Amino acid sequence: MKILYINNDGGGFADYISIEPETTISKFVDQRLKHGIAADYLIRVNRQPVSSDYILQEGDRVSLTPTKIEGARGASGKSHGPRETERVQFAPTGC
């Protein structure tokens, strides 16, 4: 059966893919997130949150969106150091 898979990780993409009948959303996420943790993603089917035992249906629209983005500021609002594009400027020495 076919579903629309929307991957919002990195560059992102959307495509119709074939999956086995009776596939739960939990099994689908485990197959797709080889190097990720499901808890770090907002997982929706047909724009709605679903339980892990939801069985995907023909034509469902599944989206995986990361909630943690590498290099983003933490909850404290502090940066993790200067970015590559930021330059540290010093006052001129001696006049």
Backbone bond lengths (Angstrom), bond angles and torsions (degrees), N, CA, C in turn:
res aa  C-N    CA-C-N  psi(-1)  N-CA   C-N-CA  omega(-1)  CA-C   N-CA-C  phi
1 M - - - 1.436 - - 1.519 109.01 -
2 K 1.329 117.28 157.95 1.465 121.58 -176.49 1.520 111.23 -112.71
3 I 1.353 113.83 142.20 1.460 121.60 173.32 1.529 107.51 -132.98
4 L 1.333 116.60 162.26 1.455 121.34 173.79 1.515 107.19 -94.93
5 Y 1.335 116.66 121.37 1.460 122.60 -178.99 1.517 108.44 -108.23
6 I 1.331 116.00 120.53 1.464 122.20 178.90 1.522 107.55 -112.06
7 N 1.317 116.26 112.61 1.455 122.51 -179.91 1.522 107.63 -105.24
8 N 1.330 117.13 111.02 1.459 121.80 -178.96 1.526 112.12 -96.47
9 D 1.298 117.87 17.88 1.461 122.75 -179.82 1.518 109.33 -89.36
10 G 1.320 117.05 132.03 1.465 120.29 179.46 1.515 111.24 65.73
11 G 1.335 117.02 -125.69 1.462 121.86 -179.90 1.510 112.32 -71.39
12 G 1.317 117.53 -24.02 1.449 121.98 179.05 1.517 112.89 73.84
13 F 1.307 116.48 155.84 1.459 122.28 176.09 1.519 108.36 -168.33
14 A 1.301 116.15 163.02 1.466 121.52 174.47 1.516 107.53 -137.38
15 D 1.319 116.56 137.71 1.456 120.17 -179.64 1.526 109.03 -160.92
16 Y 1.318 114.95 151.79 1.461 119.99 172.46 1.521 107.95 -80.00
17 I 1.311 116.46 131.06 1.462 121.14 179.53 1.523 109.22 -128.70
18 S 1.316 115.53 158.45 1.466 121.59 177.09 1.521 109.12 -98.24
19 I 1.317 115.75 136.14 1.460 121.38 176.03 1.522 108.50 -132.81
20 E 1.319 115.57 164.29 1.457 121.75 178.54 1.530 109.94 -72.86
21 P 1.323 117.85 142.62 1.471 119.62 173.74 1.532 110.28 -58.77
22 E 1.324 117.19 153.10 1.468 124.11 179.31 1.535 112.89 68.69
23 T 1.334 118.25 20.89 1.466 121.26 177.84 1.525 108.90 -79.03
24 T 1.338 116.34 127.05 1.466 119.92 176.58 1.520 108.86 -82.45
25 I 1.330 115.92 159.80 1.469 119.46 178.24 1.531 109.95 -63.76
26 S 1.308 117.61 -33.68 1.465 121.54 178.31 1.531 110.98 -62.07
27 K 1.324 116.63 -46.96 1.471 121.00 179.08 1.533 110.29 -64.45
28 F 1.334 116.95 -41.90 1.457 121.14 179.78 1.532 110.83 -60.95
29 V 1.321 116.86 -46.14 1.468 120.84 -179.62 1.524 110.35 -63.45
30 D 1.323 117.77 -42.96 1.466 121.07 177.97 1.525 111.33 -59.02
31 Q 1.333 117.40 -37.72 1.465 121.28 179.91 1.522 111.43 -70.10
32 R 1.324 117.39 -36.28 1.465 122.10 -174.58 1.514 113.71 -86.20
33 L 1.314 118.49 -30.73 1.465 121.96 -177.33 1.517 110.20 -100.23
34 K 1.298 115.65 72.65 1.468 120.15 -177.70 1.525 112.10 -62.31
35 H 1.346 117.09 -36.60 1.463 120.32 -174.84 1.526 112.29 -118.25
36 G 1.325 116.93 14.49 1.458 120.65 -178.41 1.513 111.90 -119.66
37 I 1.316 114.36 173.33 1.453 121.81 178.50 1.524 106.93 -115.38
38 A 1.303 116.97 128.36 1.470 121.22 -176.35 1.530 111.65 -56.04
39 A 1.331 117.94 -32.46 1.463 121.17 -179.51 1.531 112.33 -64.59
40 D 1.334 117.09 -18.86 1.462 121.54 179.82 1.526 112.48 -89.50
41 Y 1.324 117.79 9.58 1.462 122.41 -176.87 1.519 111.21 -128.72
42 L 1.335 115.09 145.79 1.448 121.60 169.18 1.521 105.54 -89.25
43 I 1.329 117.00 117.32 1.465 122.51 -174.75 1.521 108.14 -111.46
44 R 1.335 115.82 122.45 1.459 120.34 -179.22 1.522 110.25 -132.89
45 V 1.324 115.70 148.17 1.459 122.81 173.46 1.523 106.20 -123.40
46 N 1.322 115.30 124.00 1.465 120.98 -177.54 1.529 111.30 53.81
47 R 1.343 114.98 41.03 1.471 124.95 177.27 1.521 114.25 69.17
48 Q 1.322 118.13 11.39 1.461 122.16 -179.24 1.526 110.54 -124.11
49 P 1.349 117.94 143.22 1.466 119.23 173.65 1.526 109.83 -66.78
50 V 1.319 116.12 146.21 1.465 121.01 -179.90 1.524 109.55 -133.27
51 S 1.331 115.85 162.84 1.461 120.33 176.66 1.525 109.22 -78.55
52 S 1.319 115.64 162.26 1.469 120.72 -176.40 1.524 112.80 -65.69
53 D 1.341 117.72 -21.04 1.466 120.22 -179.48 1.535 113.17 -93.57
54 Y 1.331 117.60 7.21 1.467 121.01 178.36 1.528 109.23 -60.97
55 I 1.325 117.37 130.88 1.470 121.84 179.04 1.523 108.16 -94.63
56 L 1.330 115.41 121.36 1.466 121.00 -178.28 1.523 111.10 -63.60
57 Q 1.325 115.29 143.07 1.461 122.75 -178.69 1.528 109.72 -115.76
58 E 1.303 116.60 157.23 1.464 122.60 175.59 1.525 109.61 -51.63
59 G 1.336 116.22 129.56 1.458 121.45 176.57 1.516 115.71 84.54
60 D 1.357 118.31 -0.51 1.463 120.04 177.56 1.518 110.44 -60.44
61 R 1.322 115.35 152.09 1.464 123.16 177.23 1.525 106.80 -112.37
62 V 1.342 117.33 112.48 1.459 122.60 -176.79 1.520 108.82 -109.13
63 S 1.341 116.78 128.37 1.464 119.72 176.96 1.525 110.10 -124.78
64 L 1.326 114.67 137.29 1.460 122.64 176.56 1.522 107.40 -120.20
65 T 1.338 116.40 117.35 1.461 121.69 -178.15 1.519 108.67 -124.76
66 P 1.341 118.02 124.13 1.466 119.18 -179.99 1.524 110.68 -67.01
67 T 1.326 116.04 141.16 1.465 121.01 176.09 1.517 110.91 -99.13
68 K 1.316 117.01 -13.62 1.460 122.24 177.13 1.514 107.37 -117.82
69 I 1.318 116.03 123.13 1.453 120.79 -177.88 1.516 108.69 -114.60
70 E 1.323 116.60 124.98 1.451 122.34 -177.64 1.520 110.32 -58.71
71 G 1.340 116.09 132.30 1.449 121.23 177.59 1.515 113.87 89.36
72 A 1.335 117.41 -3.09 1.458 120.53 179.98 1.519 109.84 -76.85
73 R 1.310 116.03 158.04 1.459 120.94 177.99 1.524 109.21 -69.64
74 G 1.308 116.11 146.64 1.453 121.16 179.14 1.520 111.28 -77.57
75 A 1.318 116.60 -177.65 1.459 121.82 -178.19 1.524 111.31 -63.07
76 S 1.334 117.07 -27.11 1.459 120.52 179.46 1.524 111.74 -73.73
77 G 1.322 117.24 -13.07 1.466 120.77 -178.82 1.516 113.03 84.94
78 K 1.326 116.41 -0.32 1.462 120.06 -179.21 1.514 110.14 -85.76
79 S 1.302 115.06 144.26 1.456 121.41 177.97 1.525 108.98 -80.11
80 H 1.294 115.50 161.24 1.468 121.01 177.15 1.516 110.24 -97.44
81 G 1.319 116.62 34.47 1.456 121.29 -179.76 1.522 110.20 108.76
82 P 1.342 115.71 168.72 1.469 118.55 -178.62 1.510 111.79 -67.79
83 R 1.320 115.25 144.00 1.459 119.52 174.42 1.511 109.02 -76.92
84 E 1.293 116.03 165.04 1.448 121.75 -179.04 1.521 111.75 -58.00
85 T 1.323 117.20 -32.35 1.458 120.88 -177.02 1.521 112.83 -84.70
86 E 1.340 117.79 -10.93 1.459 120.92 179.08 1.517 109.71 -88.23
87 R 1.313 115.40 139.74 1.464 119.47 177.71 1.517 109.02 -116.77
88 V 1.308 115.56 142.06 1.447 120.90 176.74 1.526 107.22 -89.65
89 Q 1.332 116.67 126.34 1.457 119.81 -178.65 1.514 109.70 -105.20
90 F 1.318 115.84 139.28 1.451 121.96 179.69 1.517 108.70 -113.98
91 A 1.327 115.21 151.14 1.483 120.01 176.10 1.526 108.26 -71.27
92 P 1.333 118.21 144.34 1.462 120.29 179.77 1.530 109.90 -63.57
93 T 1.315 116.02 146.30 1.463 121.54 -179.92 1.522 109.06 -99.28
94 G 1.290 115.93 132.99 1.473 121.45 176.82 1.515 112.67 64.28
95 C 1.301 116.35 145.85 1.462 120.59 177.08 1.478 111.31 -130.69
